[in-house]
């Protein structure tokens, strides 16, 4: 089975913890994506901001575009290594119910991102349907 490096988007757009959510949203628009990794000064992911995070953690609570990414981000971030198998990535997505996974190198620095769509394009229809079902199922109570 292939590893994540064969399907990931390399060098994704990133922000730091102090980036405003307005700028994060602009990065999403400019890069046609729904998640921006938040990295520290060494380029290591410390969280992610999704379009949903902005809606639920900022807008729904009366915040505005000046809110910092650190106040909207999901953390700790779940990552996979660049040499991880697609199976391991899929398992993480299913278990954590997430649609995107940052990819890190041996030093923990961000090198890419794998989205559910990347798995879908690379995978077989049956496996893709299973992943979509698992990731999209409501969380157990």
C-alpha positions as CSV (number, residue, x, y, z in Angstrom):
1,X,0.0,0.0,0.0
2,X,1.2,3.5,-0.8
3,X,2.2,6.0,1.9
4,X,0.8,9.4,2.6
5,X,3.6,11.2,0.7
6,X,2.0,9.9,-2.6
7,X,-1.3,11.7,-2.0
8,X,-0.6,14.6,0.3
9,X,-0.6,18.2,-0.7
10,X,3.0,19.4,-0.1
11,X,3.9,22.7,1.6
12,X,0.4,23.7,2.6
13,X,-0.5,27.2,3.6
14,X,0.1,27.8,7.4
15,X,-0.4,30.5,10.0
16,X,1.0,31.1,13.5
17,X,-1.0,31.4,16.7
18,X,-1.3,35.2,16.5
19,X,-2.7,35.2,12.9
20,X,-6.2,36.7,12.9
21,X,-9.0,34.4,11.9
22,X,-9.8,36.9,9.1
23,X,-6.3,36.2,7.6
24,X,-6.8,32.5,8.2
25,X,-10.1,32.6,6.3
26,X,-8.3,34.5,3.5
27,X,-5.7,31.8,3.3
28,X,-8.5,29.2,3.0
29,X,-10.0,31.2,0.2
30,X,-6.8,31.8,-1.6
31,X,-5.7,28.1,-1.3
32,X,-9.2,26.5,-1.8
33,X,-9.0,24.6,1.4
34,X,-10.9,24.2,4.7
35,X,-8.1,23.8,7.2
36,X,-5.0,25.8,7.9
37,X,-2.3,24.3,10.2
38,X,-1.0,26.5,13.0
39,X,2.7,26.1,13.4
40,X,5.3,27.3,15.9
41,X,8.5,29.2,15.1
42,X,10.2,25.9,14.1
43,X,7.4,24.9,11.6
44,X,6.0,22.3,13.9
45,X,2.2,22.0,14.0
46,X,0.6,23.1,17.3
47,X,-3.0,23.1,16.1
48,X,-5.3,23.5,13.1
49,X,-8.0,26.0,12.3
50,X,-10.9,24.7,10.2
51,X,-13.7,26.7,8.5
52,X,-16.0,25.0,11.1
53,X,-13.7,26.2,14.0
54,X,-14.1,29.8,12.8
55,X,-17.9,29.5,12.6
56,X,-18.4,27.7,15.9
57,X,-15.6,29.1,18.1
58,X,-15.5,32.6,16.9
59,X,-18.6,33.8,14.9
60,X,-21.2,31.9,17.0
61,X,-19.7,33.3,20.2
62,X,-19.8,36.9,19.0
63,X,-16.1,37.1,18.0
64,X,-14.8,39.0,15.0
65,X,-12.1,38.7,12.4
66,X,-9.4,40.0,14.8
67,X,-9.7,36.9,17.0
68,X,-6.3,35.0,17.1
69,X,-5.9,31.7,15.4
70,X,-4.9,30.3,18.9
71,X,-8.5,31.1,20.1
72,X,-10.1,29.2,17.2
73,X,-7.7,26.3,16.7
74,X,-8.2,22.6,17.5
75,X,-5.4,21.3,19.6
76,X,-3.5,19.1,20.2
77,X,-3.1,18.4,16.5
78,X,-3.2,14.8,15.3
79,X,-0.5,14.2,12.7
80,X,1.0,11.4,10.6
81,X,4.6,10.9,9.6
82,X,5.5,11.4,5.9
83,X,6.4,7.7,5.6
84,X,3.1,6.5,7.2
85,X,1.0,4.1,5.2
86,X,-2.3,5.3,3.8
87,X,-3.9,2.6,6.0
88,X,-2.5,4.3,9.1
89,X,-3.7,7.7,7.9
90,X,-7.2,6.3,7.2
91,X,-7.3,4.6,10.6
92,X,-6.5,7.9,12.3
93,X,-9.1,9.8,10.3
94,X,-11.7,7.2,11.2
95,X,-10.9,7.0,14.9
96,X,-10.6,10.7,15.4
97,X,-13.4,11.6,13.0
98,X,-11.3,14.1,11.1
99,X,-11.3,14.9,7.4
100,X,-7.7,16.3,7.2
101,X,-4.4,15.3,8.7
102,X,-1.2,17.3,8.8
103,X,1.9,15.4,7.7
104,X,5.2,15.8,9.5
105,X,8.8,14.8,8.8
106,X,11.1,13.1,11.2
107,X,11.8,16.3,13.1
108,X,8.1,17.0,13.5
109,X,8.0,19.8,11.0
110,X,5.0,20.2,8.7
111,X,5.6,18.9,5.2
112,X,2.1,18.4,3.9
113,X,-1.5,17.7,4.5
114,X,-3.8,14.8,3.6
115,X,-7.5,15.4,3.1
116,X,-10.3,12.9,2.8
117,X,-10.6,14.0,-0.8
118,X,-7.0,12.9,-1.4
119,X,-7.7,9.5,0.0
120,X,-10.9,9.3,-2.2
121,X,-9.0,10.2,-5.4
122,X,-6.3,7.6,-4.6
123,X,-8.5,4.9,-3.2
124,X,-10.9,2.3,-4.4
125,X,-14.6,3.1,-4.3
126,X,-15.4,0.6,-1.5
127,X,-12.6,1.8,0.8
128,X,-13.4,5.4,0.2
129,X,-17.1,4.9,1.0
130,X,-16.1,3.2,4.3
131,X,-13.8,6.1,5.3
132,X,-16.4,8.7,4.5
133,X,-19.0,6.7,6.5
134,X,-16.7,6.4,9.5
135,X,-15.5,10.0,9.5
136,X,-19.0,11.4,9.0
137,X,-20.8,9.3,11.6
138,X,-22.0,11.1,14.7
139,X,-19.8,10.7,17.7
140,X,-21.0,8.2,20.1
141,X,-22.6,9.6,23.3
